[in-house]
Amino acid sequence: MSDCLKIKSFIEELEVFAEQKLNYPAEIAELLQIVIDTGMTKEFDDLIFQAKFLVRTREIMKRIGPGTDGFEKLSSEFQSSVKDADRIFNIIVERTPLSSARKLTNTFNIAETESFNRLMKLFFDLSWIKNWQIDGKSLPYETNFTAKSGHHTKADEEKSEPLIRIQKSAISIAILFILLLFIDPPVTVTGWILSLGIAVFLVYIIVQVVVLKRT
């Protein structure tokens, strides 16, 4: 799978994981592509760590409000972390072609209020990547990353077709067997045991086909 497809799949999975859309999926994709191309994995790991810290700290500051105990300390740490995160972000961005770098730095400019708000939204997206990593999941630039694909090839469909036929046959037989039990139920204990055994066997076949289709 190409890097572009891996990143696209990762972002789709990340949005499912976060249960919300990212603010800047295209920019996140661009950053990940830079990391893959340049090998700046340590810098990116530092960036997503700072992003999670910033998002969490900002949430606490909003909750406790100015003037409360510890607010000034949190505010100082927040400002220091913003500078660190912005510095790391610019180090990564500098590895892009000039036009792309200018676009990113103009969009997420720490010195301008509107751009700073956009930067915090980007950090919010990056914090979810850190949450993903904390959950033990791999990132697109890691060798053990495996992207899920929702696309089924013709070969996949041909492979699953016999299983579908078996499943449909087993379900049909199970329905007919149940109807037969209602119409002409067994009169002996042996008959009931045999009927139960057939029913369990049919259910087993249906379950196994479902399992095979998922693998």
BAFI-3210 file (N, C-alpha, C; in Angstrom, 3 decimals, decimal comma, padded with zeros to 6 digits):
// residues 215
n [1|2|3|4|5|6|7|8|9|10|11|12|13|14|15|16|17|18|19|20|21|22|23|24|25|26|27|28|29|30|31|32|33|34|35|36|37|38|39|40|41|42|43|44|45|46|47|48|49|50|51|52|53|54|55|56|57|58|59|60|61|62|63|64|65|66|67|68|69|70|71|72|73|74|75|76|77|78|79|80|81|82|83|84|85|86|87|88|89|90|91|92|93|94|95|96|97|98|99|100|101|102|103|104|105|106|107|108|109|110|111|112|113|114|115|116|117|118|119|120|121|122|123|124|125|126|127|128|129|130|131|132|133|134|135|136|137|138|139|140|141|142|143|144|145|146|147|148|149|150|151|152|153|154|155|156|157|158|159|160|161|162|163|164|165|166|167|168|169|170|171|172|173|174|175|176|177|178|179|180|181|182|183|184|185|186|187|188|189|190|191|192|193|194|195|196|197|198|199|200|201|202|203|204|205|206|207|208|209|210|211|212|213|214|215]
n.u [000,843|000,564|002,192|000,489|-002,091|-002,012|-001,873|-004,288|-006,118|-005,449|-006,226|-008,995|-009,587|-008,721|-010,589|-012,845|-012,042|-011,794|-014,373|-015,335|-014,984|-011,831|-010,311|-008,438|-007,814|-006,401|-004,055|-002,966|-002,469|-000,519|001,558|002,132|003,030|005,385|006,839|007,125|008,615|010,947|011,790|011,437|010,491|010,874|010,649|007,991|006,695|007,326|005,888|003,156|002,951|003,297|001,075|-001,087|-000,696|-001,096|-003,796|-005,116|-004,282|-005,363|-008,091|-008,353|-007,664|-009,777|-011,820|-011,239|-010,798|-009,601|-007,704|-008,044|-006,604|-003,481|-003,880|-002,243|000,224|-000,385|-001,042|001,420|002,916|001,443|001,859|004,611|004,729|003,293|005,073|007,165|005,863|005,152|007,680|008,675|006,799|007,394|009,969|009,447|007,806|009,587|010,865|009,358|008,465|009,008|006,628|004,582|005,418|005,198|002,454|001,492|002,733|001,609|-001,065|-001,116|-000,167|001,529|001,649|-000,580|-003,938|-006,235|-004,960|-003,639|-005,759|-006,521|-004,228|-004,429|-006,618|-005,504|-003,624|-005,417|-006,351|-003,919|-003,573|-005,335|-004,034|-001,968|-003,488|-004,354|-001,890|-001,205|-003,120|-001,982|-001,865|-000,404|001,372|001,201|003,845|005,223|006,616|005,001|002,474|-000,804|-003,244|-006,757|-009,014|-011,851|-012,581|-013,559|-012,178|-012,665|-011,672|-011,832|-014,597|-015,233|-013,958|-015,446|-017,925|-018,628|-018,839|-020,954|-023,024|-023,091|-023,793|-026,355|-027,700|-027,532|-029,025|-031,525|-032,106|-032,192|-034,442|-036,471|-036,238|-037,022|-039,686|-040,635|-040,435|-042,444|-044,662|-044,588|-043,666|-041,085|-041,767|-040,470|-037,835|-035,338|-035,743|-036,087|-033,548|-031,963|-033,007|-032,340|-029,570|-029,168|-030,082|-028,229|-025,930|-026,475|-026,604|-023,960|-022,602|-023,524|-022,471|-019,706|-019,303|-019,842|-017,690|-015,515|-015,982|-015,314|-012,605]
n.v [-001,195|002,223|005,185|007,386|006,242|004,780|006,831|008,162|006,135|005,837|008,322|008,201|006,033|007,128|009,168|007,661|006,429|008,693|009,497|011,710|014,300|015,381|018,610|019,579|017,610|017,394|018,871|017,446|015,076|015,978|016,647|014,090|012,863|014,283|013,418|010,703|010,908|012,233|011,014|012,104|011,150|011,277|014,026|014,391|012,750|014,167|016,475|015,638|014,840|017,276|018,567|017,120|017,684|020,453|020,692|019,369|020,926|023,413|022,810|022,344|024,874|026,417|025,278|025,769|028,509|031,992|033,465|031,510|029,016|027,918|028,552|030,517|029,236|027,073|028,551|029,683|027,384|026,486|028,520|028,246|025,656|025,982|027,519|025,664|023,608|024,975|025,581|023,003|022,227|024,050|023,219|020,755|021,558|023,076|021,238|020,844|021,595|025,013|026,558|025,055|025,109|027,837|028,171|026,567|027,753|030,282|029,707|028,618|030,531|031,573|034,136|035,590|036,177|034,882|032,965|031,620|030,425|028,610|027,081|025,893|024,282|022,542|021,350|020,065|018,063|016,688|015,816|013,727|011,874|011,288|010,114|007,872|006,599|006,134|004,267|002,037|001,629|001,553|003,990|005,562|005,817|003,818|000,534|-001,632|-000,840|-001,398|-000,831|-000,676|-001,731|-000,774|-001,663|-004,167|-006,554|-008,099|-010,638|-011,189|-011,263|-013,460|-015,420|-015,504|-016,256|-019,130|-019,632|-018,019|-019,284|-021,747|-020,843|-019,751|-022,080|-023,614|-022,018|-022,112|-024,862|-025,057|-023,493|-024,960|-027,297|-026,487|-025,786|-028,312|-029,563|-028,267|-029,032|-031,854|-033,045|-034,865|-038,003|-039,482|-039,705|-040,170|-039,272|-036,520|-035,875|-036,425|-034,562|-032,176|-032,373|-032,163|-029,556|-028,038|-028,639|-027,432|-024,724|-024,462|-024,702|-022,391|-020,362|-020,856|-020,286|-017,545|-016,662|-017,415|-015,788|-013,306|-013,387]
n.w [000,000|-000,833|000,563|000,578|000,485|002,845|004,748|004,236|004,891|007,577|008,669|008,286|009,972|012,364|012,781|013,232|015,572|017,237|017,178|015,829|013,321|012,019|012,424|010,622|008,408|005,923|006,355|008,475|007,151|005,388|007,154|008,190|005,863|005,436|007,658|007,059|004,696|005,541|007,849|010,351|012,895|015,666|016,199|015,448|017,297|019,616|019,052|019,015|021,618|023,011|021,974|023,054|025,766|025,750|024,914|027,008|029,199|028,546|028,705|031,482|032,461|031,466|032,897|035,645|035,713|035,676|038,379|040,265|042,456|041,368|038,720|037,485|037,366|035,678|033,389|032,753|032,175|030,034|028,088|027,707|026,694|024,345|022,831|022,565|021,139|018,816|017,840|017,256|015,359|013,291|012,656|011,486|009,351|007,849|006,305|004,098|000,620|-000,461|-001,084|000,102|002,750|003,358|003,143|005,257|007,523|007,404|007,761|010,321|012,443|015,198|016,157|015,431|016,326|015,142|013,560|015,581|016,938|014,995|015,019|017,552|017,110|015,289|016,974|018,615|016,881|016,575|019,163|019,304|017,779|019,489|021,545|020,161|019,816|022,515|023,060|022,081|019,378|016,102|014,056|010,759|009,786|010,963|010,855|011,524|011,014|009,968|007,689|007,656|005,166|003,409|000,980|-001,246|-003,297|-006,558|-006,459|-003,742|-003,435|-005,061|-003,642|-001,274|-002,134|-002,294|000,467|001,172|-000,199|001,165|003,696|003,193|002,411|004,752|006,515|005,263|005,459|008,235|008,823|007,516|008,986|011,541|011,026|010,380|012,836|014,245|012,771|012,745|015,418|017,249|018,887|020,728|023,233|022,150|019,579|020,022|021,042|018,812|017,029|018,331|018,190|015,419|015,013|016,539|015,113|012,637|013,430|014,242|011,780|010,457|012,146|011,895|009,196|009,166|010,745|009,096|006,897|007,914|008,228]
ca.u [000,000|001,351|002,144|-000,700|-003,257|-001,869|-002,228|-005,733|-006,808|-005,193|-007,068|-010,369|-009,675|-008,556|-011,863|-013,740|-011,512|-012,113|-015,826|-015,578|-014,149|-010,690|-010,414|-007,533|-007,319|-005,433|-002,798|-002,437|-001,937|000,725|002,579|002,502|003,817|006,723|007,497|007,494|009,664|012,181|012,167|011,409|009,519|011,073|010,067|006,529|006,288|007,388|004,808|001,850|002,987|003,035|-000,306|-001,999|-000,516|-001,722|-005,254|-005,549|-004,051|-006,355|-009,375|-008,313|-007,676|-011,142|-012,695|-011,008|-010,938|-008,548|-007,828|-008,103|-005,309|-002,794|-004,152|-001,078|001,247|-000,841|-000,953|002,843|003,307|000,751|002,561|005,917|004,488|002,886|006,305|007,879|005,110|005,268|009,056|008,765|005,963|008,131|011,096|008,898|007,303|010,721|011,307|008,464|008,769|008,815|005,233|003,806|005,846|004,623|001,012|001,280|003,110|000,637|-002,331|-000,968|000,809|001,360|001,629|-001,870|-005,009|-007,034|-004,087|-003,367|-006,938|-006,413|-003,135|-004,947|-007,475|-004,571|-003,101|-006,505|-006,270|-002,692|-003,752|-006,010|-003,002|-001,299|-004,412|-004,268|-000,610|-001,320|-003,985|-001,181|-001,999|000,757|001,174|001,507|005,272|005,798|006,627|003,945|001,156|-001,655|-004,471|-007,959|-009,565|-013,268|-012,827|-013,475|-011,843|-013,441|-011,131|-012,415|-015,996|-015,258|-013,539|-016,500|-019,189|-019,008|-019,228|-022,302|-023,955|-023,192|-024,551|-027,759|-028,243|-027,675|-030,153|-032,755|-032,350|-032,569|-035,834|-037,320|-036,188|-037,847|-041,079|-040,969|-040,620|-043,757|-045,709|-044,564|-042,620|-040,717|-042,595|-039,606|-036,680|-034,263|-036,075|-035,797|-032,080|-031,472|-033,439|-031,512|-028,220|-029,192|-030,231|-026,936|-024,982|-026,793|-026,168|-022,488|-022,201|-023,799|-021,504|-018,379|-019,268|-019,724|-016,302|-014,635|-016,199|-014,685|-011,148]
ca.v [000,000|003,443|006,050|008,236|005,432|004,463|008,032|008,374|005,122|006,155|009,461|007,694|005,227|008,032|009,862|006,667|006,285|009,921|009,691|013,052|014,689|016,229|019,985|019,790|016,308|017,551|019,335|016,302|014,160|016,565|016,481|012,678|012,581|014,833|012,522|009,490|011,246|012,737|010,209|012,937|010,522|011,781|015,365|014,272|012,213|015,294|017,402|015,137|014,863|018,661|018,882|016,542|018,459|021,764|020,541|019,020|022,084|024,446|022,370|022,570|026,323|026,886|024,767|026,384|029,949|032,869|033,867|030,346|028,464|027,115|029,006|031,225|028,225|026,387|029,493|029,797|026,117|026,456|029,418|027,649|024,489|026,495|027,901|024,427|022,924|025,785|025,406|021,664|022,286|024,771|022,369|019,763|022,268|023,549|020,172|020,788|022,585|026,381|027,003|024,336|025,608|029,167|028,005|026,029|028,739|031,376|029,198|028,373|031,525|031,764|035,563|036,191|035,560|033,951|031,846|030,866|029,586|027,491|026,239|025,095|023,239|021,546|020,616|019,181|016,895|015,961|015,162|012,449|010,941|010,834|009,174|006,660|005,967|005,651|003,079|000,919|001,492|002,064|005,129|005,219|005,760|002,661|-000,647|-002,584|-000,250|-002,067|-000,050|-001,414|-001,274|-001,091|-002,014|-005,586|-006,813|-009,163|-011,907|-011,391|-011,640|-014,831|-016,307|-015,609|-016,732|-020,479|-019,543|-017,435|-020,344|-022,706|-020,182|-019,675|-023,450|-024,011|-021,259|-022,668|-026,178|-024,812|-023,007|-026,107|-028,254|-025,927|-025,936|-029,732|-029,877|-027,758|-029,799|-033,262|-033,143|-036,229|-038,553|-040,205|-038,958|-040,316|-038,376|-035,142|-035,732|-036,373|-033,275|-031,142|-032,514|-031,607|-028,101|-027,520|-028,778|-026,387|-023,450|-024,483|-024,426|-020,966|-019,552|-021,034|-019,565|-016,118|-016,450|-017,518|-014,589|-012,134|-013,542]
ca.w [000,000|-000,924|001,744|000,481|000,860|004,271|005,507|004,052|005,688|008,985|009,069|008,369|011,193|013,505|012,984|013,863|016,933|017,966|017,065|015,297|012,201|012,330|011,948|009,489|007,932|004,828|006,936|009,231|006,133|004,876|008,191|008,232|004,661|005,689|008,616|006,319|003,716|006,170|009,009|011,556|013,789|017,036|016,248|015,405|018,605|020,554|018,708|019,455|023,095|023,405|021,581|024,059|026,993|025,554|024,875|028,357|030,074|028,195|029,253|032,927|032,687|031,225|033,952|036,952|035,535|036,209|039,777|041,155|042,848|040,356|037,348|036,958|037,064|034,471|032,282|032,417|031,529|028,746|027,166|027,421|025,849|023,028|022,135|022,213|020,086|017,602|017,351|016,643|014,150|012,251|012,251|010,559|008,171|007,060|005,410|002,938|-000,417|000,012|-001,184|001,114|004,057|003,547|003,357|006,598|008,536|007,352|008,303|011,756|012,896|016,643|016,489|015,085|017,125|014,338|013,194|016,807|017,166|014,044|015,516|018,663|016,515|014,740|018,132|019,059|015,992|016,898|020,468|019,061|017,315|020,711|022,197|019,339|020,148|023,898|023,003|021,590|017,939|015,378|013,168|009,353|009,498|011,646|009,974|011,891|010,755|008,978|007,474|007,276|003,881|003,248|-000,404|-001,528|-004,691|-007,196|-005,956|-002,407|-003,619|-005,593|-002,554|-000,261|-002,737|-001,818|001,871|001,199|-000,627|002,275|004,761|002,785|002,435|006,155|007,072|004,661|006,072|009,630|008,821|007,171|010,087|012,620|010,593|010,470|014,254|014,631|012,073|013,149|016,442|017,651|019,968|021,666|023,762|021,153|018,469|020,438|021,135|017,436|016,467|018,960|017,633|014,060|015,143|017,007|014,000|011,652|014,013|014,207|010,398|010,177|012,903|011,309|007,924|009,524|011,189|007,924|006,048|008,541|008,203]
c.u [000,881|001,200|000,874|-001,952|-003,219|-002,314|-003,724|-006,524|-006,652|-006,107|-008,531|-010,570|-009,559|-009,854|-012,904|-013,342|-011,906|-013,617|-016,168|-014,634|-012,971|-010,933|-009,614|-006,962|-006,257|-004,067|-002,146|-001,808|-000,601|001,861|003,070|003,354|005,247|007,506|007,974|008,661|010,999|012,662|012,163|010,379|009,643|010,434|008,540|005,991|006,301|006,219|003,463|001,786|002,648|001,583|-001,297|-001,909|-001,236|-003,245|-005,788|-005,420|-005,076|-007,726|-009,448|-008,406|-009,073|-012,063|-012,501|-011,111|-009,810|-008,802|-007,885|-006,691|-004,719|-002,977|-002,925|000,028|000,885|-000,696|000,486|003,330|002,681|001,497|003,919|005,771|004,052|004,120|007,095|007,193|005,222|006,656|009,209|007,975|006,721|009,344|010,622|008,491|008,443|011,224|010,422|008,956|008,346|007,356|004,359|004,136|005,208|003,131|000,727|001,608|002,151|-000,697|-002,264|000,151|000,551|001,165|000,286|-002,998|-005,791|-006,215|-003,772|-004,543|-006,939|-005,328|-003,612|-005,878|-006,625|-003,988|-004,153|-006,507|-005,060|-002,796|-004,454|-005,047|-002,224|-002,180|-004,389|-003,001|-000,635|-002,148|-003,252|-001,267|-000,788|000,371|001,640|002,990|005,969|005,618|005,501|002,541|000,427|-002,957|-005,613|-008,468|-011,010|-013,612|-012,620|-013,213|-012,730|-012,988|-011,699|-013,853|-016,118|-014,889|-014,662|-017,805|-019,572|-019,478|-020,638|-023,342|-024,174|-024,051|-026,035|-028,429|-028,497|-028,856|-031,474|-033,115|-032,817|-034,022|-036,799|-037,398|-037,067|-039,335|-041,539|-041,226|-041,981|-044,879|-045,782|-043,453|-042,310|-041,565|-041,762|-038,460|-035,535|-034,481|-035,757|-034,291|-031,478|-031,802|-032,593|-030,097|-028,132|-029,256|-028,912|-025,912|-025,209|-026,341|-024,646|-021,979|-022,375|-022,775|-020,122|-018,241|-019,115|-018,293|-015,349|-014,765|-015,492|-013,166|-010,622]
c.v [001,249|004,278|006,888|007,484|005,051|005,642|008,295|007,398|005,407|007,274|009,034|006,893|006,091|008,763|008,928|006,504|007,482|010,197|011,125|013,308|015,527|017,632|020,204|018,455|016,426|017,956|018,230|015,301|014,669|016,415|015,031|012,290|013,107|013,906|011,248|009,770|011,588|011,878|010,979|012,413|011,041|013,159|015,298|013,712|013,309|016,256|016,913|015,048|016,260|019,037|018,351|017,316|019,805|021,676|020,256|020,217|023,172|024,096|022,640|024,055|026,899|026,478|025,505|027,912|030,753|033,207|032,712|029,845|027,619|027,598|029,666|030,254|027,471|027,273|029,633|028,553|026,007|027,301|028,859|026,464|024,893|026,840|026,670|023,706|023,662|025,635|024,054|021,619|022,950|023,984|021,339|020,423|022,717|022,500|020,051|021,745|023,977|026,825|026,344|024,847|026,959|029,072|027,529|027,056|029,924|030,966|029,074|029,260|031,854|033,231|036,237|035,434|034,516|032,726|030,983|029,951|028,379|026,512|025,351|023,990|022,138|020,697|019,655|017,903|016,028|015,248|013,824|011,413|010,405|009,853|007,827|005,874|005,384|004,372|001,862|000,689|002,119|003,185|004,793|005,122|004,597|001,408|-001,626|-002,021|-001,041|-001,302|-000,965|-000,863|-001,702|-001,536|-003,516|-005,779|-007,922|-010,521|-012,231|-011,873|-013,081|-015,833|-016,538|-016,182|-018,140|-020,471|-018,990|-018,483|-021,359|-022,124|-020,134|-021,050|-023,892|-023,303|-021,803|-024,003|-026,008|-024,372|-024,154|-027,109|-027,792|-026,065|-027,385|-030,133|-029,402|-028,608|-031,233|-033,473|-034,595|-036,701|-039,293|-039,305|-039,004|-039,368|-036,933|-034,880|-035,602|-035,022|-032,126|-031,173|-031,927|-030,080|-027,447|-027,561|-027,693|-025,006|-023,338|-024,142|-022,942|-020,069|-019,637|-020,299|-018,057|-015,786|-016,466|-016,300|-013,360|-012,200|-013,420]
c.w [000,000|000,348|001,759|000,924|002,336|005,137|005,437|004,915|007,178|009,469|009,194|009,653|012,452|013,810|013,598|015,327|017,799|018,020|016,663|014,127|012,688|011,796|010,675|008,977|006,840|005,375|007,779|008,266|005,596|005,883|008,266|007,020|004,824|006,616|007,917|005,380|004,366|007,339|010,316|012,571|015,221|017,184|016,264|016,712|019,666|020,317|019,219|020,985|023,608|023,105|022,612|025,371|026,894|025,602|026,283|029,302|029,808|028,760|030,763|033,244|032,481|032,366|035,274|036,890|036,166|037,673|040,751|041,431|041,715|038,929|036,722|036,554|035,783|033,240|031,806|031,683|030,141|027,713|026,756|026,458|024,444|022,200|021,689|021,055|018,760|016,983|016,643|015,342|013,004|011,762|011,220|009,244|007,253|006,071|004,176|001,864|000,037|000,010|-000,125|002,510|004,345|003,845|004,784|007,682|008,558|007,973|009,817|012,313|014,357|017,018|016,213|015,774|016,348|013,957|014,412|017,138|016,230|014,498|016,657|018,169|015,886|015,867|018,690|018,212|016,347|018,238|020,319|018,500|018,515|021,468|021,485|019,698|021,559|023,958|022,433|020,098|017,244|014,418|011,757|009,028|010,202|010,800|010,271|011,676|009,677|008,879|007,098|005,958|003,771|001,845|-000,608|-003,013|-005,238|-006,692|-004,577|-002,507|-004,115|-004,506|-001,552|-000,810|-002,292|-000,369|002,010|000,819|000,491|003,393|004,430|002,848|003,868|006,807|006,556|005,297|007,510|009,727|008,533|008,317|011,250|012,285|010,733|011,918|014,764|014,030|012,595|014,182|016,794|018,828|020,999|022,124|022,767|019,976|018,793|020,524|019,742|016,788|017,015|018,399|016,236|014,105|015,562|015,886|012,946|012,140|013,957|012,808|010,073|010,866|012,284|009,974|008,177|009,933|010,010|007,006|006,597|008,486|006,813]
res [m|s|d|c|l|k|i|k|s|f|i|e|e|l|e|v|f|a|e|q|k|l|n|y|p|a|e|i|a|e|l|l|q|i|v|i|d|t|g|m|t|k|e|f|d|d|l|i|f|q|a|k|f|l|v|r|t|r|e|i|m|k|r|i|g|p|g|t|d|g|f|e|k|l|s|s|e|f|q|s|s|v|k|d|a|d|r|i|f|n|i|i|v|e|r|t|p|l|s|s|a|r|k|l|t|n|t|f|n|i|a|e|t|e|s|f|n|r|l|m|k|l|f|f|d|l|s|w|i|k|n|w|q|i|d|g|k|s|l|p|y|e|t|n|f|t|a|k|s|g|h|h|t|k|a|d|e|e|k|s|e|p|l|i|r|i|q|k|s|a|i|s|i|a|i|l|f|i|l|l|l|f|i|d|p|p|v|t|v|t|g|w|i|l|s|l|g|i|a|v|f|l|v|y|i|i|v|q|v|v|v|l|k|r|t]
***
